[in-house]
Amino acid sequence: MPDEVLARASAEMFTRDGSGVSVMERPFTGDVFRAHLAHAQACLRQLLNLPDHYRILFLAGGAMHQFSNVPLNLLGNARVSAYADSGYWAKRAIAEAQRFTEVAVVARHAGESPLAAPDCAGWQLPDDCAYCHITPNETVEGIAYPSLPDFGSRHDVPLVADCTSCFLATPLDISRFGVVYASAQKNIGPAGLTVVIVREDLLERSAPNVPAPFSYRLQAEQNSCVNTPPTLAIHLAALVFEWLIEGGGIEAMTLANRQKASRLYAAIDVSDGFYNAPIAREHRSTTNVRFHLTNDALTDVFVREAELCGLTNLRGHRHIGGIRASLYNAMPEAGVIALTEFMAGFAQRHG
Ligand SMILES: Cc1ncc(COP(=O)(O)O)c(C=O)c1O
């Protein structure tokens, strides 16, 4: 989370309001929390330029909860749903969905080297398909779609996106989507909260047997308060939304993120093969920059020495190894400059 937000939150955290209640203790049924909830929704609506026919839900839990909630709420009378397999998180979404629906995998990520997002052209969706699910930014592999898929004549099929790692960090034309969801811990706030944005006409699809806290329809009807929502996380999310608005919104954040990512990819590309990024250039993520040391035996040394310089959390995901630098919104350009300087020095010492 941004320094400014943490400073504001820590000042607020232990202060009690006129009724003797701190921000951590507010009852979700009370007027004060309801006003904060409305404010958080209004800020997010402003940031996304969200049309009125989309509803914002602030739900407890993580993005993985939505891997089940999406089929539970969107299948309606259909049996089949379409998924694109773009990598680690898409595969996990598919595995969960298969508990509830027949999954047609309509596109797959391409190649091993370089890796790329699925080709966006001419997806063949099954006739009775309820929705099509994509993962625009694959956090583990560091792959991002350069554009949205083309459904040809099937634009009636709602597009659903797990935007967990790119939400509020890259442009989002919400009108192209039926549902977008993102858990909070990357660009929104602390873990435990997930934002779900649903097009209103889809709410009626929620099956009657969907448990109440998981029902998009009931949560929309009761303004995310079917049961106790993560009140503190929502409050902190509103502080992050305010920080984003003050900083120029998603447009400014996109520019800053592109600049940070270009700086880091440039450091990899000029290293004469000491470092390599295995993702096709136009599919490189600007939020999760994945690279490898060509001499993999140096990876542990790199991570250890980087930590000594205060550069932490750089080890790649356990399934693919290497290095991953996550450049979420709160990461300042100075952090990237420090990393690139460290990388140049490391290559000199060990090359
Ligand atoms: C794209 C994506 N989807 C889903 C998840 C899982 O999120 P959660 O741990 O909030 O369930 C993650 C976590 O990193 C992610 O990056």
The ligand as an SDF file (V2000), in Angstrom:
LIG
                    3D

 16 16  0  0  0  0  0  0  0  0999 V2000
   -4.5810  -13.4710  -11.0960 C   0  0  0  0  0  0  0  0  0  0  0  0
   -4.8250  -14.0390   -9.7390 C   0  0  0  0  0  0  0  0  0  0  0  0
   -5.9660  -14.7210   -9.5220 N   0  0  0  0  0  0  0  0  0  0  0  0
   -6.2500  -15.2530   -8.3140 C   0  0  0  0  0  0  0  0  0  0  0  0
   -5.3730  -15.1270   -7.2650 C   0  0  0  0  0  0  0  0  0  0  0  0
   -5.7330  -15.7360   -5.9290 C   0  0  0  0  0  0  0  0  0  0  0  0
   -6.1310  -14.6990   -5.0980 O   0  0  0  0  0  0  0  0  0  0  0  0
   -6.5330  -14.9400   -3.5670 P   0  0  0  0  0  0  0  0  0  0  0  0
   -5.3030  -15.4390   -2.8870 O   0  0  0  0  0  0  0  0  0  0  0  0
   -6.9740  -13.5810   -3.1430 O   0  0  0  0  0  0  0  0  0  0  0  0
   -7.6300  -15.9390   -3.5440 O   0  0  0  0  0  0  0  0  0  0  0  0
   -4.1760  -14.4260   -7.4420 C   0  0  0  0  0  0  0  0  0  0  0  0
   -3.2200  -14.2800   -6.3370 C   0  0  0  0  0  0  0  0  0  0  0  0
   -2.0920  -13.8700   -6.5040 O   0  0  0  0  0  0  0  0  0  0  0  0
   -3.9030  -13.8760   -8.7090 C   0  0  0  0  0  0  0  0  0  0  0  0
   -2.7790  -13.1920   -8.9230 O   0  0  0  0  0  0  0  0  0  0  0  0
  1  2  1  0
  2  3  1  0
  2 15  2  0
  3  4  2  0
  4  5  1  0
  5  6  1  0
  5 12  2  0
  6  7  1  0
  7  8  1  0
  8  9  2  0
  8 10  1  0
  8 11  1  0
 12 13  1  0
 12 15  1  0
 13 14  2  0
 15 16  1  0
M  END
$$$$
